[in-house]
């Protein structure tokens, strides 16, 4: 062999050894024809019986599909270098049971992450924190039973979160409320889990655009009327979370039989009252803010006052539209009562909301022009009681206030009462002078009359009964007497 050829062979071997020692920074040796299918910036390695993610992926990869394989863990160095263009990562239908807290440090540009249909059991703290651009996260059909309260911290761009068909028993309120809430979240799917109790009051206070995408059907919720009222309100508002899967909204009756009831039929099974929208109440001189609580965020809002008056920036009304679309009414008056209408318009939605305002004709601290009816009634009752007490206890006395009569006739005190005094025969003449007639009827004479007054107008009185006082005519009024006592009646 000529020396020139040997020299060329030696240089070729040396060059190949040098190239093998140079780290592969750009490009990849991934064989798309054997392991995966490459179509432009899409790399599909689905159903290839892979146990590990191919490490030498092209830098231009934008979509990576590794679903339906046998990958059990997503470790920190599953890719050797950054993939700045990767925005879709599909890892569903694997045997994933472990995700490293550093698994996403090289793929921070992800916007779509599919981890569904695996065997994940828990979500650790700050596990998704590097994914600041993530918009959609699929975690449904796993075995998740524990979610750390900081697991979704950092997902400021997340719009849709799917957690259905897991073993979750606690409603993750921190996702939609408080400082850790996801501001851009518009869909949270918690259906088909093991949630028994919902934070009803907190859910009622949420904006309509969050409630519109809050799904929790097919859970083991305990039936009660507050839950019925919540869903009835959402149904009236035509929220998607109430209308979609309407037949799957069920609950468990708290009785011993544990019956599964349809949630919208609790007004029949548990006598829950029918939901009615409550009016907004206000008082004189208050400042009232009306919320145009629409089902979507990006909408244009227009308000109309009672009397079909459209609120515009230059109409010099006491009502003004705030930057967020709410209506502010300053120094409210009774004539501001009525129905206020909010028109919400967007490219995909037209929605009309009605708010009924009732203005009371007095201030909140009670210094108004009118008196409360209950207060007026109470004052009248107290005045009546005072007058009755004065009449009973401060009326001049006819008997015990006269000491002379008490001394002259001590025996009369035995027969005295609060209403009358039993007279003796000696003072009959005195009573007659005062035009007062006293009738005495012996109980023996009443025998046969069955305790009733004499029906006849006049009657002769027996001399023995009057003890020699002579005969006289008795009027009907004179004949009235009690059958239980010989006490006369003064007429």
C-alpha positions in Angstrom: 0.0 0.0 0.0 1.4 3.4 -0.9 2.5 5.7 1.9 0.1 8.4 0.9 -2.9 6.0 1.5 -1.6 4.9 4.9 -1.3 8.6 5.9 -4.9 9.3 4.9 -6.2 6.3 6.9 -4.4 7.4 10.0 -5.7 10.9 9.7 -9.3 9.6 9.3 -9.0 7.5 12.4 -7.6 10.3 14.5 -10.3 12.7 13.3 -13.1 10.2 14.2 -11.6 9.8 17.7 -11.5 13.6 18.1 -15.1 14.0 17.0 -16.2 11.3 19.4 -14.7 13.2 22.3 -16.5 16.5 21.5 -19.7 16.9 23.5 -22.9 16.9 21.4 -24.2 20.4 22.0 -26.1 21.0 18.8 -28.0 18.5 16.7 -28.8 14.9 17.6 -28.1 11.4 16.6 -31.7 10.3 17.2 -32.7 7.8 14.6 -36.3 8.8 13.7 -36.7 5.9 11.4 -36.2 3.2 14.1 -37.3 4.7 17.5 -39.6 7.5 16.8 -41.4 9.3 14.0 -40.3 12.8 13.2 -42.4 15.2 11.3 -40.8 18.6 11.1 -40.7 19.8 14.7 -42.9 17.0 16.0 -41.3 13.9 17.5 -43.7 11.0 18.2 -42.4 8.0 20.1 -45.8 6.6 21.1 -46.3 2.8 21.5 -42.7 2.0 21.1 -42.4 -0.1 24.4 -39.9 2.5 25.7 -38.7 2.3 29.3 -36.8 5.6 29.1 -37.3 8.9 27.2 -34.8 9.2 24.4 -32.1 11.5 25.6 -30.7 12.9 22.3 -33.7 14.9 21.2 -33.4 17.6 18.5 -33.2 21.1 19.8 -36.0 22.2 17.4 -38.5 19.7 19.0 -41.8 21.5 19.7 -44.1 18.5 20.3 -42.9 15.4 22.0 -45.3 12.4 22.3 -44.1 9.6 24.5 -47.5 8.2 25.4 -48.5 4.5 25.7 -45.0 3.3 26.8 -43.6 1.7 30.0 -41.8 4.6 31.6 -42.2 4.4 35.4 -40.4 7.6 36.4 -39.6 11.1 35.2 -36.2 11.9 36.6 -34.2 15.1 36.7 -31.9 14.3 33.8 -34.4 12.7 31.4 -33.0 15.2 28.8 -29.3 16.1 28.7 -29.8 19.6 27.4 -32.4 22.4 27.3 -35.3 22.1 24.8 -36.2 25.8 24.5 -38.8 25.2 21.8 -40.7 22.3 23.5 -44.2 23.5 24.3 -46.2 20.2 24.2 -45.1 17.1 26.3 -47.4 14.0 26.2 -46.6 11.3 28.8 -50.1 9.7 29.2 -50.7 5.9 29.5 -47.3 5.1 31.0 -46.5 3.6 34.4 -45.4 6.9 35.9 -45.4 6.7 39.6 -42.6 9.2 40.4 -41.8 12.7 39.2 -38.6 14.4 40.3 -38.9 18.0 41.6 -36.2 18.9 39.0 -37.9 17.1 36.1 -38.9 20.3 34.3 -35.9 22.6 34.7 -34.8 22.1 31.0 -38.3 22.5 29.5 -39.5 25.8 31.1 -41.3 26.8 27.9 -44.0 24.1 28.2 -47.5 25.2 27.6 -49.2 21.8 27.5 -48.4 18.9 29.8 -50.2 15.6 29.7 -49.6 13.3 32.7 -53.0 11.5 32.6 -53.7 7.8 32.9 -50.7 7.0 35.0 -50.3 5.7 38.6 -49.3 9.0 40.4 -50.3 8.9 44.0 -49.3 12.3 45.3 -48.2 15.8 44.1 -45.3 17.1 46.2 -44.5 20.7 47.0 -43.4 23.1 44.2 -43.2 20.2 41.8 -44.5 22.3 38.8 -42.9 25.6 39.9 -40.5 26.0 36.9 -43.4 25.8 34.4 -44.3 29.5 34.5 -45.7 29.4 30.9 -47.9 26.3 31.4 -51.5 26.8 30.3 -53.0 23.2 30.3 -52.2 20.5 32.8 -53.8 17.0 32.6 -53.6 14.8 35.6 -56.9 12.9 35.3 -57.2 9.1 35.7 -54.4 8.7 38.2 -54.4 7.5 41.9 -53.8 10.9 43.4 -55.0 11.2 47.0 -52.7 13.8 48.4 -52.0 17.3 47.0 -49.6 19.6 48.7 -50.9 23.1 49.0 -47.9 24.4 47.2 -47.8 21.8 44.4 -49.2 24.3 41.8 -47.3 27.3 43.0 -45.7 29.2 40.2 -48.2 28.3 37.6 -49.2 31.9 36.9 -50.3 31.2 33.3 -52.3 28.0 34.0 -55.8 28.2 32.5 -57.1 24.6 32.6 -56.4 21.9 35.3 -57.9 18.4 35.0 -57.9 16.4 38.2 -60.9 14.1 37.6 -61.0 10.4 38.3 -58.6 10.4 41.2 -58.9 9.7 44.9 -59.0 13.3 46.1 -61.1 13.8 49.2 -60.4 17.5 49.9 -61.5 20.4 47.8 -58.4 22.4 46.9 -59.8 25.8 47.7 -56.3 27.4 47.5 -56.4 27.1 43.7 -59.3 29.6 43.4 -59.0 31.6 46.6 -56.4 33.4 48.7 -52.9 34.4 47.8 -52.0 31.0 46.2 -54.9 31.1 43.8 -54.3 30.7 40.0 -55.3 34.0 38.6 -55.9 32.9 35.0 -57.6 29.6 35.9 -60.9 29.2 34.0 -61.4 25.5 34.2 -60.9 23.2 37.2 -62.2 19.6 36.8 -62.6 17.7 40.1 -65.3 15.3 39.0 -65.3 11.6 39.9 -63.3 11.9 43.1 -64.2 11.3 46.7 -65.1 14.8 47.9 -67.9 14.7 50.5 -68.2 18.3 51.6 -67.8 21.5 49.6 -66.9 25.0 51.0 -70.4 26.4 49.9 -69.9 29.9 51.2 -66.5 30.3 49.6 -67.8 28.9 46.3 -70.8 31.3 46.3 -68.4 34.3 46.6 -66.3 33.3 43.5 -66.6 35.2 40.3 -68.9 33.7 37.7 -66.1 33.1 35.2 -64.5 30.7 37.7 -67.8 29.0 38.7 -68.6 28.6 35.0 -65.7 26.1 34.7 -65.7 24.5 38.1 -66.8 20.8 37.7 -67.4 18.5 40.7 -70.0 16.0 39.5 -69.8 12.3 40.3 -68.5 12.9 43.8 -69.8 11.5 47.1 -71.2 14.8 48.2 -73.5 14.7 51.3 -77.0 16.0 50.4 -78.2 19.2 52.0 -80.2 22.2 51.1 -77.2 24.6 50.9 -75.7 22.4 48.2 -79.1 22.4 46.3 -79.3 26.2 46.6 -75.8 26.6 45.2 -76.4 24.4 42.1 -79.9 25.9 41.6 -78.3 29.4 41.5 -75.7 28.2 39.0 -78.4 26.6 36.9 -80.4 29.8 36.8 -77.2 31.6 35.7 -76.8 29.0 32.9 -73.2 28.2 34.0 -71.6 25.4 32.1 -70.6 23.5 35.2 -74.3 23.2 36.1 -75.7 22.5 32.7 -73.0 20.1 31.4 -73.3 16.6 32.9 -76.6 17.6 34.6 -77.7 14.1 35.2 -74.3 13.3 36.9 -74.8 15.8 39.7 -75.7 13.4 42.5 -75.3 13.3 46.3 -75.7 10.8 49.1 -78.6 11.1 51.5 -77.4 11.5 55.1 -79.9 8.9 56.3 -79.1 5.3 57.3 -80.0 4.0 53.8 -77.4 6.1 52.1 -79.5 6.6 49.0 -78.0 8.3 46.0 -80.2 11.2 44.9 -80.2 13.6 42.0 -79.0 16.9 43.2 -81.6 18.9 41.3 -84.4 16.9 43.0 -83.6 17.7 46.6 -86.5 20.2 46.7 -88.7 17.1 46.5 -86.8 14.6 48.6 -85.6 17.0 51.3 -88.2 19.8 51.0 -85.5 22.3 50.1 -86.9 25.7 49.2 -86.8 27.0 45.7 -83.9 29.3 45.0 -84.8 33.0 44.3 -82.4 35.7 43.4 -82.1 38.2 46.3 -82.4 42.0 45.7 -79.6 44.4 46.6 -80.7 46.5 49.5 -79.3 50.0 50.2 -79.9 52.9 52.5 -80.0 56.7 52.0 -76.7 58.4 51.3 -74.8 55.1 50.8 -72.4 54.3 47.9 -73.5 51.1 46.2 -71.4 49.1 43.7 -73.2 46.7 41.4 -71.1 43.8 40.0 -71.6 42.7 36.4 -70.6 39.1 37.2 -70.3 37.6 33.7 -69.3 34.0 32.7 -66.2 35.2 30.8 -63.5 37.7 31.5 -62.7 39.6 28.4 -66.1 41.2 27.7 -67.3 44.8 27.0 -69.8 45.9 29.6 -72.6 48.5 29.3 -75.0 49.5 32.0 -78.6 50.7 31.8 -80.4 52.5 34.7 -84.1 52.2 35.6 -86.0 54.1 32.9 -83.8 52.7 30.1 -81.1 55.4 30.7 -77.7 54.2 29.3 -74.7 55.1 31.5 -72.1 56.9 29.4 -69.0 58.9 30.5 -70.4 62.3 29.8 -74.0 62.2 31.0 -73.3 63.7 34.5 -75.3 61.0 36.4 -74.6 59.9 39.9 -73.8 56.4 38.5 -70.5 55.8 36.8 -68.9 52.6 35.3 -65.7 51.6 37.0 -62.6 50.3 35.0 -63.5 46.7 35.8 -67.0 47.1 34.5 -68.8 47.4 37.8 -71.4 50.2 38.3 -70.9 52.7 41.2 -73.9 54.7 42.5 -72.9 57.6 44.8 -75.2 59.1 47.5 -78.0 56.8 46.7 -81.6 58.1 46.9 -85.1 56.4 47.0 -85.7 57.2 43.3 -82.6 55.0 42.5 -84.6 51.9 43.2 -85.4 49.7 40.3 -83.9 47.2 37.8 -80.3 47.8 36.6 -79.2 46.0 33.4 -75.7 45.0 32.4 -75.0 44.0 28.8 -71.8 41.9 28.3 -70.6 41.5 24.8 -67.6 39.7 23.4 -66.6 37.9 20.2 -68.0 34.6 21.5 -70.5 35.7 24.1 -73.6 37.9 24.6 -74.9 38.0 28.1 -77.5 40.1 29.9 -77.6 40.4 33.7 -80.3 42.1 35.8 -79.8 43.5 39.3 -82.8 44.6 41.4 -82.0 47.5 43.8 -84.2 48.4 46.7 -83.4 51.7 48.5 -84.8 52.1 52.1 -86.1 55.6 52.9 -83.7 56.0 55.9 -80.0 55.9 56.6 -78.2 52.9 57.9 -77.7 54.4 61.4 -81.5 55.0 61.8 -81.7 58.8 61.5 -84.1 58.7 58.7 -87.5 60.4 58.2 -89.6 57.4 58.9 -89.9 55.2 62.0 -89.6 51.5 61.9 -93.1 49.8 62.2 -91.9 47.3 64.8 -90.5 50.1 67.0 -93.8 52.1 66.8 -95.8 49.0 67.8 -93.5 48.3 70.8 -93.9 51.9 72.0 -97.7 51.7 71.7 -97.8 48.4 73.7 -95.7 49.8 76.5 -97.9 52.9 76.7 -101.0 50.7 76.9 -99.5 48.6 79.8 -98.6 51.8 81.7 -102.1 53.1 81.4 -103.6 49.8 82.6 -101.4 49.8 85.6 -102.3 53.4 86.5 -106.0 52.5 86.2 -105.7 49.4 88.4 -103.5 50.8 91.2 -104.0 54.5 91.3 -107.8 54.6 91.2 -109.3 56.1 94.5 -110.5 53.5 97.0 -114.1 53.5 98.3 -113.7 51.2 101.3 -110.5 50.7 103.2 -109.6 54.4 102.6 -112.5 55.4 104.9 -111.4 54.8 108.5 -114.7 55.9 110.1 -116.8 53.3 108.4 -114.3 50.6 109.2 -114.6 51.4 112.9 -118.4 51.6 113.0 -118.9 48.4 111.1 -116.0 46.0 111.8 -118.2 43.1 111.0 -118.5 44.2 107.5 -114.9 43.5 106.8 -115.5 39.9 107.1 -117.9 40.0 104.1 -116.0 42.6 102.2 -114.3 42.0 98.8 -112.5 44.1 96.4 -115.6 44.8 94.4 -118.4 45.3 96.9 -119.2 45.2 100.6 -122.0 43.1 102.1 -124.6 45.5 103.7 -126.5 44.8 106.9 -130.2 45.5 107.6 -129.5 48.7 109.4 -128.0 50.5 106.5 -130.7 49.5 104.0 -132.3 52.8 104.4 -129.1 54.6 103.6 -128.5 52.5 100.5 -132.0 53.3 99.4 -131.4 57.0 99.7 -128.5 56.7 97.3 -130.9 55.1 94.8 -129.1 51.8 95.1 -131.3 48.7 95.4 -130.0 45.7 97.2 -131.7 42.3 96.7 -131.4 39.4 99.0 -132.5 36.0 97.9 -132.5 33.1 100.2 -130.8 30.0 98.6 -133.9 28.1 99.7 -136.1 30.3 97.4 -133.9 29.5 94.5 -134.7 25.8 94.7 -136.3 24.8 91.5 -135.1 27.8 89.5 -131.9 26.0 88.6 -129.7 29.0 89.5 -131.4 31.3 86.9 -133.0 34.7 87.3 -136.7 34.9 87.5 -138.2 35.2 84.1 -141.1 37.3 85.2 -140.8 41.0 85.5 -142.4 41.3 89.0 -142.8 38.9 91.9 -144.1 39.1 95.4 -141.5 38.5 98.0 -142.6 36.3 101.0 -142.9 38.1 104.3 -140.9 35.5 106.0 -138.1 36.0 103.6 -138.1 39.7 104.2 -138.5 39.2 108.0 -141.5 41.4 108.5 -140.3 44.2 106.2 -143.5 44.1 104.2 -144.3 43.2 100.7 -142.8 44.9 97.7 -142.3 44.4 94.0 -139.0 43.3 92.7 -137.7 44.3 89.3 -135.7 42.0 87.1 -132.6 43.9 88.1 -133.3 43.4 91.7 -133.6 39.6 91.3 -130.2 39.0 89.9 -128.0 37.1 92.4 -125.3 34.5 92.4 -126.3 30.9 93.2 -123.0 30.3 94.9 -123.1 33.0 97.5 -125.6 35.1 99.4 -123.6 38.2 98.7 -125.9 40.8 97.2 -125.3 42.7 94.0 -125.4 46.4 94.2 -127.5 47.9 91.3 
